């Protein structure tokens, strides 16, 4: 179970609403309870839902950071669903798309068809597990632990492909949010928490990418001292783990 908890680092540090936080907490509780009571098949279902939440959060980041690319990816959806997705205010809106199909959004961050096919295979396995077919696919702890290792490998792979999106998101945040008189919150910490972390559903893994950002690439900006000050406030508020 300890290894399964690694997924936490890929999920948002905080949520825009108590309802979203409650939902994720409920899934973790369902996973832990079923795992502890050796109901591994049901533990897998809860873990899969947590993993799909990670998928939705990553697609949301693409939507927020690359809106033009996201809109172009709407080809093939009916007009009603396209309108709903473009106007979405929550990552959980993506549940409206078939789970196998939603993986195709990762082509926008460089995942090829073979990778997307392997991601979709996890969905098929979830479907087989959830159907009343007389089979118990995860009857032992070892079987579930092996599957969790596979899931975490996929999650880490998607996260790696997401790095350019997070870097662009952070860069744009620094450039457009350094002025306390021209943003939502005057305090740096509030602006970072609400506009960067909350709005983009950043995870600990995303924060690590931001911490590795080379602030000197913005040295040519006229307001670089103020930009650097905002960057320093971010580092102070979200220091590397272990420091």
C-alpha positions, -999 to 999 in steps of 0.1 A, spaced: 0 0 0 29 23 6 39 22 -30 3 29 -41 5 62 -21 30 75 -46 1 85 -67 -6 113 -42 24 132 -55 8 133 -90 -26 146 -77 -33 183 -70 -19 198 -38 -53 215 -34 -87 218 -51 -109 246 -61 -139 233 -42 -145 212 -11 -166 188 -32 -136 179 -53 -114 174 -23 -141 152 -7 -143 131 -38 -106 124 -40 -105 116 -2 -135 92 -7 -116 73 -34 -85 70 -12 -106 58 17 -123 32 -6 -90 20 -19 -74 17 16 -104 1 32 -108 -26 5 -70 -32 3 -68 -37 41 -98 -61 40 -83 -80 11 -110 -70 -13 -84 -63 -40 -107 -62 -69 -127 -33 -54 -94 -17 -43 -83 -17 -79 -115 0 -91 -110 28 -66 -73 32 -76 -83 33 -113 -107 61 -105 -79 80 -88 -57 74 -118 -84 87 -142 -87 118 -120 -49 123 -126 -56 120 -163 -84 146 -162 -62 170 -143 -34 167 -168 -58 172 -197 -72 203 -179 -36 217 -178 -34 212 -216 -67 230 -220 -56 259 -198 -21 263 -213 -27 254 -249 -63 264 -256 -59 265 -294 -44 230 -296 -71 218 -273 -99 233 -294 -84 217 -325 -85 183 -308 -123 186 -306 -126 173 -341 -148 142 -340 -169 153 -311 -205 163 -316 -212 201 -313 -230 198 -279 -201 179 -263 -175 202 -279 -193 232 -265 -195 216 -230 -158 207 -230 -147 241 -242 -168 259 -216 -158 234 -188 -150 249 -154 -138 216 -138 -115 188 -149 -142 163 -140 -162 174 -170 -140 151 -190 -159 121 -176 -184 128 -204 -158 113 -228 -153 76 -232 -122 69 -210 -103 52 -238 -110 81 -261 -100 107 -236 -65 93 -236 -61 106 -272 -57 142 -258 -22 131 -248 -12 132 -285 -11 170 -278 19 164 -255 38 140 -277 24 106 -268 23 84 -298 -4 59 -307 14 29 -292 16 47 -258 -20 58 -260 -30 23 -268 -12 10 -237 -30 37 -216 -64 27 -231 -56 -10 -222 -57 -1 -185 -93 12 -191 -103 -20 -208 -89 -40 -178 -110 -18 -155 -141 -25 -176 -134 -62 -175 -130 -60 -137 -162 -40 -132 -185 -62 -152 -205 -90 -137 -186 -117 -155 -179 -142 -128 -142 -135 -126 -120 -122 -98 -91 -106 -116 -73 -94 -84 -76 -121 -58 -42 -116 -42 -23 -87 -28 6 -96 -51 -16 -93 -82 -29 -59 -73 6 -47 -62 19 -57 -97 -9 -37 -114 -2 -7 -92 34 -7 -103 23 -8 -139 -2 21 -133 24 42 -116 48 36 -146 21 50 -169 14 79 -146 51 88 -145 54 86 -183 24 109 -188 39 133 -162 72 134 -181 54 143 -213 35 170 -195 67 188 -185 67 214 -213 31 223 -205 39 229 -168 70 249 -177 50 271 -201 22 275 -175 47 286 -149 65 310 -173 33 327 -183 23 330 -147 55 347 -137 53 371 -167 17 382 -162 13 381 -124 43 400 -109 25 433 -104 5 435 -72 -16 463 -86 -26 445 -117 -37 410 -105 -63 393 -84 -44 393 -50 -19 418 -38 -1 392 -17 23 370 -36 14 339 -16 -23 343 -23 -17 349 -60 4 318 -63 -20 296 -44 -52 307 -61 -41 316 -97 -12 291 -102 -18 262 -79 -56 260 -76 -65 271 -111 -41 247 -128 -45 219 -103 -8 216 -98 6 185 -81 38 181 -61 54 166 -92 43 198 -111 57 220 -84 90 201 -88 91 210 -125 84 247 -116 112 247 -90 136 236 -117 126 265 -140 156 286 -150 145 321 -140 174 336 -158 157 328 -191 135 358 -183 164 381 -175 156 401 -207 122 411 -194 119 448 -185 103 439 -151 127 411 -144 134 421 -107 97 420 -99 93 387 -118 123 373 -99 107 384 -66 75 365 -75 96 334 -84 114 337 -50 81 339 -32 71 307 -50 103 289 -40 98 300 -4 62 289 -3 68 256 -20 103 245 -12 118 212 -25 108 182 -4 132 175 24 144 211 28 
